[in-house]
Amino acid sequence: MGIKDTIKRLPDSPGVYIMKDRTGRVIYVGKARSLKKRVSSYFTKSHSSPKTGLLVAEIKGIDYVPANSEAEALIYEASLIKSRRPRFNIELKDGKSYPYLKLTLNEAYPRLFITRRKIDDGARYYGPYTNVKLLKDALSFMKTLFPLRTCKRLGKKLCMSYQLSECLGPCAGKRDKKRYHRVVEELLLFLEGKRQRLIKGLSRRMEETSRKLNFEEAARIRNRIRALSTLVTKRGVPGPMDQIDELKYVLDLKRRPKRIEAFDISNIRGKEAVGSMVSFYDGKPDKNNYRKFKIRTVEGVDDYKMMREVVFRRYRRLLDEKRGLPDLIIIDGGKGHLTSAIRELKKLNIRHIPAIGIAKEFEHIYVPARRLPIVLAGDSSILQLIRRIRDEAHRFARAYHTGLRRSGITISELDNIKGIGPIRKSRLLNTFGSVKNVKKAALKDLLKVRGIDEKRAKDIIRYFRKKRL
């Protein structure tokens, strides 16, 4: 992809841009309020300085990291400059009084604040930064995510920062030192640009607290993940778009997902398990293309195997009938359910259809190529669309499951035999009393059942004979 094509794909939103030479080495890092506008400005006919002209001549590749604001981009820019040391970045002179962030690791309960003096006192310093206003904005943002104390001396009364949830309150009896230092460790990862590692650790802790039924704490961690994840996963949308185009852009799909199919499984302790598939076209339900599935090959409780069966049957049939495939597949479930579905698609040599999973508990979006889930804000229009489609698949599966139970129709091995529908199944069970007795029945006995001719009777015998082999 050429530089011009890369610039076209840049979002009109804040972030950090990373310029590389022909060897892939980072030669310049910068922050921007609008990545598209700022990077585009480098490739105008005239340059503000000879140095810029030299830089542009060496640029052969551009990466970027999105952010919620220019203030957040400032922090990430500094960590990248420190770790990559790009030769075209301006070196700040010691004689100038640029501000630093100071983390007082030399104190029992560390603080984070802005200072213009860097001394050897056991604290950790970050920077220097050239924009004080943006640095203050970034510090304000970090206080909400990493609630450390701001007071110079520990008091005996809880202050307003504690009431605003911007401090853990290591005073007045709120001295949970282990919890406090865990937040310090998380802040260190953030300041050093290790956001992927930070989010992974928070996700693991959220799952642990949820398993311990501490849902209030799990929700707090979820909110922190959402705020942090936008720095890693969010792609700014360039201009107004409808939901489908926005979904394409955020998920980085190759084409507009006009046809979306979603799958769900419904069962009670593995009994009478069914699957559902709903189809949406241009964001609206296409009920003529909804499909129901009775689970045929799975015994007991195994949602992964059930999902594999339903996905395989759906797309094997579409391939056999030479019908069109969807533009996007949504699986109700997390990484395990998605992996199960992808495995069946690969068996069918379907590798070009993108698939995502949406986990029930925290509604994280799983994509096969990503180690970490995409975490969207609760009011995101994209999350609302995915959630609406997922919920419809769930409703359809539950309705089918409930309908079968109310009608007294149970799901059994007889459903796997071609030509044996609900009526013939009911007559077989009424005549022989159980599936076990149907298995033992001779041809002449099967022929006595109304609606069972010689062909269907032989099909029944052949089916159970194969099962015994």
GICORBEL-V31535 format. One record per pair of residues at least 12 apart in sequence whose C-alpha atoms are under 10 Angstrom apart, sorted by the first residue. I is the first residue (numbers start at 1). J is the second residue. If there is no record, write none. Layout:
BEGIN
I/J
I/J
END
This chain:
BEGIN
1/61
2/60
2/61
2/62
3/40
3/43
3/59
3/60
3/61
3/62
4/40
4/43
6/36
6/39
6/61
6/62
6/63
7/35
7/36
7/37
7/38
7/39
7/40
7/43
7/62
7/63
8/36
8/40
8/238
9/35
9/36
9/238
9/249
10/34
10/35
10/36
10/37
10/39
10/40
10/62
10/63
10/64
10/66
10/235
10/236
10/237
10/238
11/34
11/35
11/36
11/37
11/64
11/66
11/235
11/236
11/237
11/238
11/239
11/249
12/32
12/33
12/34
12/35
12/36
12/37
12/38
12/66
12/235
12/236
12/237
12/238
12/239
13/32
13/33
13/34
13/35
13/36
13/37
13/66
13/67
13/68
13/69
13/70
13/235
13/236
13/237
13/238
14/31
14/32
14/33
14/34
14/35
14/36
14/38
14/64
14/65
14/66
14/67
14/68
14/69
14/70
14/71
14/72
14/73
14/74
14/231
14/235
14/236
15/30
15/31
15/32
15/33
15/34
15/35
15/36
15/64
15/65
15/66
15/67
15/68
15/69
15/70
15/71
15/72
15/73
15/74
15/76
15/77
15/231
15/235
15/236
16/29
16/30
16/31
16/32
16/33
16/34
16/35
16/63
16/64
16/65
16/66
16/67
16/70
16/72
16/73
16/74
16/75
16/76
16/77
16/78
16/80
17/29
17/30
17/31
17/32
17/35
17/36
17/38
17/39
17/62
17/63
17/64
17/65
17/66
17/73
17/77
18/30
18/31
18/39
18/59
18/61
18/62
18/63
18/64
18/65
18/77
18/80
18/81
18/86
19/39
19/55
19/56
19/58
19/59
19/60
19/61
19/62
19/63
19/64
19/86
19/88
20/55
20/58
20/59
20/60
20/61
20/62
20/63
20/86
21/55
21/56
21/57
21/58
21/59
21/60
21/61
21/62
22/58
22/59
22/60
22/61
23/60
23/61
24/59
24/60
24/61
24/62
25/59
25/60
25/61
25/84
25/86
26/59
26/61
26/62
26/63
26/80
26/81
26/84
26/85
26/86
26/87
26/88
27/55
27/58
27/59
27/81
27/84
27/85
27/86
27/87
27/88
27/89
28/55
28/59
28/62
28/80
28/81
28/84
28/85
28/86
28/87
28/88
28/89
28/90
29/62
29/63
29/64
29/76
29/77
29/78
29/80
29/81
29/84
29/85
29/86
29/87
29/88
29/89
30/64
30/73
30/74
30/76
30/77
30/78
30/80
30/81
30/89
31/64
31/65
31/66
31/67
31/69
31/70
31/71
31/72
31/73
31/74
31/75
31/76
31/77
31/78
32/66
32/67
32/69
32/70
32/71
32/73
32/74
32/77
33/67
33/68
33/69
33/70
33/71
33/73
34/66
34/69
34/70
34/236
35/64
35/65
35/66
35/236
36/238
39/62
42/55
42/56
43/56
43/57
44/56
51/88
52/88
54/88
55/87
55/88
55/89
65/77
65/230
65/231
65/232
65/233
65/234
65/235
66/230
66/231
66/232
66/233
66/234
66/235
66/236
67/228
67/229
67/230
67/231
67/232
67/233
67/234
67/235
67/236
68/227
68/228
68/229
68/230
68/231
68/232
68/234
68/235
68/236
69/134
69/137
69/138
69/141
69/231
70/134
70/135
70/137
70/138
71/131
71/132
71/133
71/134
71/135
71/136
71/137
71/138
71/139
71/140
71/141
72/134
72/135
72/137
72/138
72/139
72/141
72/142
72/231
73/134
73/135
73/138
73/231
74/127
74/129
74/130
74/131
74/134
74/135
74/137
74/138
75/101
75/126
75/127
75/129
75/134
75/135
75/138
75/139
75/190
75/191
75/192
75/193
76/190
76/191
76/192
76/193
76/194
76/195
76/231
77/127
77/129
77/193
78/126
78/127
78/128
78/129
78/191
78/192
78/193
79/126
79/127
79/190
79/191
79/192
79/193
79/194
80/192
80/193
81/127
82/126
82/127
82/192
83/192
83/193
91/128
92/127
92/128
92/129
92/130
93/128
94/128
96/116
96/128
97/115
97/116
97/117
97/118
97/128
97/129
97/130
98/115
98/116
98/117
98/127
98/128
98/129
98/130
98/131
98/132
99/114
99/115
99/116
99/117
99/118
99/125
99/126
99/127
99/128
99/129
99/130
99/131
99/132
99/135
100/113
100/114
100/115
100/116
100/117
100/118
100/124
100/125
100/126
100/127
100/128
100/129
100/130
100/132
100/135
101/113
101/114
101/115
101/116
101/117
101/118
101/124
101/125
101/126
101/127
101/128
101/129
101/135
101/136
101/139
101/191
102/114
102/115
102/116
102/117
102/118
102/123
102/124
102/125
102/126
102/127
103/122
103/123
103/124
103/125
103/126
103/184
103/187
103/188
104/121
104/122
104/123
104/124
104/125
105/121
105/122
105/123
105/124
105/125
105/181
105/184
106/121
106/122
106/123
106/124
107/122
107/123
108/170
108/177
108/180
108/181
109/148
109/149
109/153
109/154
109/170
109/175
109/177
109/180
109/181
109/184
110/123
110/148
110/149
110/150
110/152
110/180
110/181
110/184
111/123
111/147
111/148
111/149
111/150
111/151
111/152
111/184
112/124
112/125
112/139
112/142
112/143
112/146
112/147
112/148
112/149
112/150
112/184
112/187
113/125
113/136
113/139
113/140
113/143
113/149
113/150
114/126
114/132
114/135
114/136
114/139
115/128
116/128
116/129
124/188
126/191
126/192
127/191
140/166
141/227
142/166
142/187
142/190
142/191
143/161
143/165
143/166
143/167
143/187
144/161
144/164
144/165
144/166
144/167
144/224
144/227
145/165
145/166
145/167
145/183
145/186
145/187
145/220
145/221
145/223
145/224
145/225
145/227
145/228
146/165
146/166
146/167
146/168
146/180
146/182
146/183
146/184
146/185
146/186
146/187
146/190
146/224
147/161
147/162
147/164
147/165
147/166
147/167
147/168
147/169
147/180
147/183
147/184
147/187
148/161
148/162
148/165
148/166
148/167
148/168
148/169
148/170
148/180
148/181
148/183
148/184
148/187
149/161
149/162
149/166
149/167
149/168
149/169
149/170
149/171
149/180
150/166
150/167
151/167
153/171
154/169
154/170
154/171
154/172
155/169
155/170
155/171
155/172
156/169
156/170
156/171
156/172
156/173
157/169
157/171
157/172
157/173
158/170
158/171
158/172
158/173
158/174
159/171
159/172
167/180
168/180
168/183
185/198
186/198
186/199
186/201
186/202
190/228
195/228
195/229
195/231
195/232
196/228
196/229
196/231
196/232
196/233
196/371
196/372
197/372
198/225
198/228
198/229
199/221
199/222
199/224
199/225
199/226
199/228
199/229
199/232
199/372
199/373
200/225
200/371
200/372
200/373
201/225
202/218
202/221
202/222
202/224
202/225
203/218
203/221
203/222
203/224
203/225
203/372
203/373
205/217
205/218
205/221
205/222
206/218
206/219
206/220
206/221
206/222
206/225
206/362
207/221
207/222
207/361
207/362
209/221
210/361
218/362
219/362
222/362
222/364
222/375
223/375
223/377
223/378
225/374
225/375
225/376
225/377
226/364
226/374
226/375
226/376
226/377
226/378
227/375
227/376
227/377
228/375
229/372
229/373
229/374
229/375
229/376
229/377
230/374
230/375
230/376
230/377
232/372
232/374
232/375
233/250
233/251
233/370
233/372
233/373
233/374
233/375
233/376
234/250
234/251
234/374
234/375
234/376
234/377
235/249
235/250
235/251
235/252
236/249
236/250
237/249
237/250
242/282
242/283
242/381
242/382
243/282
243/283
243/381
243/382
243/383
243/384
243/385
243/386
244/256
244/257
244/258
244/259
244/260
244/281
244/282
244/283
244/381
244/382
244/385
245/257
245/258
245/282
245/382
246/381
246/382
247/381
247/382
247/383
247/385
247/386
248/328
248/382
250/374
250/382
251/354
251/356
251/365
251/367
251/374
251/382
253/327
253/328
253/353
253/354
254/327
254/352
254/353
254/354
255/327
255/328
256/282
256/327
256/328
257/280
257/281
257/282
257/283
257/326
257/327
257/328
257/329
257/354
258/280
258/281
258/282
258/283
258/284
258/326
258/327
258/328
259/279
259/280
259/281
259/282
259/283
259/284
259/285
259/286
259/324
259/325
259/326
259/327
259/328
259/329
260/278
260/279
260/280
260/281
260/282
260/283
260/284
260/285
260/286
260/325
260/326
260/327
260/328
260/329
260/330
260/355
260/386
260/389
261/277
261/278
261/279
261/280
261/281
261/285
261/286
261/289
261/290
261/325
261/326
261/327
261/328
261/329
261/330
261/331
261/355
261/389
261/390
261/393
262/276
262/277
262/278
262/279
262/280
262/290
262/311
262/326
262/328
262/329
262/330
262/331
262/332
262/355
262/356
262/357
262/386
262/389
262/390
262/391
262/392
262/393
262/394
263/275
263/276
263/277
263/278
263/279
263/291
263/292
263/307
263/310
263/311
263/329
263/330
263/331
263/332
263/333
263/341
263/357
263/389
263/390
263/392
263/393
263/394
263/396
263/397
264/276
264/277
264/278
264/303
264/306
264/307
264/310
264/311
264/330
264/331
264/332
264/333
264/337
264/390
264/391
264/392
264/393
264/394
264/395
264/396
264/397
264/398
265/277
265/293
265/294
265/295
265/303
265/304
265/306
265/307
265/310
265/331
265/332
265/333
265/393
265/394
265/396
265/397
265/398
265/401
266/295
266/303
266/306
266/394
266/395
266/396
266/397
266/398
266/399
266/400
266/401
266/402
267/295
267/300
267/301
267/302
267/303
267/306
267/397
267/398
267/401
267/402
268/300
268/301
268/401
269/300
269/301
269/302
270/295
270/298
270/299
270/300
270/301
270/302
270/303
270/306
271/295
271/299
271/300
271/301
271/410
271/411
271/412
272/294
272/295
272/296
272/299
272/300
272/401
272/402
272/404
272/405
272/409
272/410
272/411
272/412
273/293
273/294
273/295
273/296
273/298
273/299
273/300
273/301
273/302
273/303
273/306
273/397
273/401
273/410
273/411
274/292
274/293
274/294
274/295
274/296
274/306
274/307
274/310
274/397
274/398
274/400
274/401
274/404
274/411
275/291
275/292
275/293
275/294
275/295
275/303
275/306
275/307
275/309
275/310
275/311
275/393
275/394
275/396
275/397
275/398
275/400
275/401
276/290
276/291
276/292
276/293
276/294
276/307
276/310
276/311
276/392
276/393
276/394
276/395
276/396
276/397
276/398
276/399
276/400
276/401
277/289
277/290
277/291
277/292
277/293
277/310
277/311
277/314
277/329
277/330
277/331
277/390
277/392
277/393
277/394
277/396
277/397
278/290
278/291
278/292
278/330
278/389
278/390
278/391
278/392
278/393
278/394
278/395
278/396
278/397
279/291
279/326
279/329
279/389
279/392
279/393
280/326
280/328
280/389
280/392
281/326
281/327
283/385
283/386
283/388
283/389
284/385
284/388
284/389
285/388
285/389
285/392
290/393
290/396
291/314
291/393
291/396
291/397
292/310
292/314
292/396
292/397
292/400
292/401
293/306
293/309
293/310
293/311
293/313
293/314
293/397
293/400
294/306
294/309
294/310
294/400
294/401
294/411
294/412
294/415
294/416
295/307
295/309
295/310
295/411
295/412
295/413
295/415
295/416
296/309
296/310
296/411
296/412
296/413
296/414
296/415
296/416
296/417
297/309
297/413
297/416
303/333
303/336
303/337
303/340
304/333
304/336
304/337
304/338
304/339
304/340
304/341
305/337
305/340
305/341
306/337
306/340
306/341
307/331
307/332
307/333
307/337
307/338
307/340
307/341
307/344
308/337
308/338
308/339
308/340
308/341
308/342
308/343
308/344
308/345
309/340
309/341
309/344
310/341
310/344
311/329
311/331
311/340
311/341
311/342
311/343
311/344
311/345
312/341
312/342
312/343
312/344
312/345
312/346
312/347
312/348
313/344
315/344
315/345
315/348
315/350
316/344
316/345
316/347
316/348
316/350
319/348
319/350
325/350
325/353
326/353
326/354
327/352
327/353
327/354
327/355
328/352
328/353
328/354
328/355
328/356
329/341
329/342
329/353
329/354
329/355
329/356
329/357
330/354
330/355
330/356
330/357
330/358
330/365
330/366
330/386
330/387
330/389
330/390
330/393
331/355
331/356
331/357
331/358
331/359
331/365
331/366
331/390
331/393
332/356
332/357
332/358
332/359
332/360
332/363
332/387
332/389
332/390
332/391
332/393
332/394
333/356
333/357
333/358
333/359
333/360
333/361
333/363
333/364
333/365
333/366
333/390
334/356
334/357
334/358
334/359
334/360
334/361
334/362
334/363
334/364
334/365
334/366
334/367
334/373
335/356
335/357
335/358
335/359
335/364
335/365
335/366
335/367
335/368
335/371
335/372
335/373
336/357
336/359
336/366
337/356
337/357
337/358
337/359
337/366
338/355
338/356
338/357
338/358
338/359
338/366
338/367
338/368
339/355
339/356
339/357
339/366
339/367
339/368
341/355
341/356
341/357
342/354
342/355
342/356
342/368
354/367
354/368
355/367
355/368
356/368
356/373
356/386
357/373
357/386
357/390
358/373
358/374
358/383
358/386
358/387
358/390
359/373
360/387
360/390
362/375
363/375
363/376
363/377
363/378
363/383
363/386
363/387
364/376
364/377
364/383
365/383
365/386
408/426
409/422
409/423
409/425
409/426
410/422
410/425
410/426
411/425
412/425
412/434
412/435
413/425
413/435
413/436
413/463
413/464
414/426
414/428
414/429
414/435
414/438
414/439
414/460
414/463
414/464
416/460
416/463
417/456
417/459
417/460
417/462
417/463
417/464
418/456
418/459
418/460
418/463
419/452
419/455
419/456
419/459
419/460
420/451
420/452
420/456
420/457
420/459
420/460
423/450
423/451
424/449
424/450
424/451
424/452
425/452
427/449
427/450
427/451
427/452
428/446
428/448
428/449
428/450
428/451
428/452
430/449
431/445
431/446
431/448
431/449
431/450
432/445
432/446
432/449
438/460
438/461
438/464
439/460
439/461
439/463
439/464
439/465
440/461
440/464
441/457
441/460
441/461
442/457
442/458
442/461
443/456
443/457
443/458
443/460
443/461
444/457
445/457
446/458
446/460
446/461
END
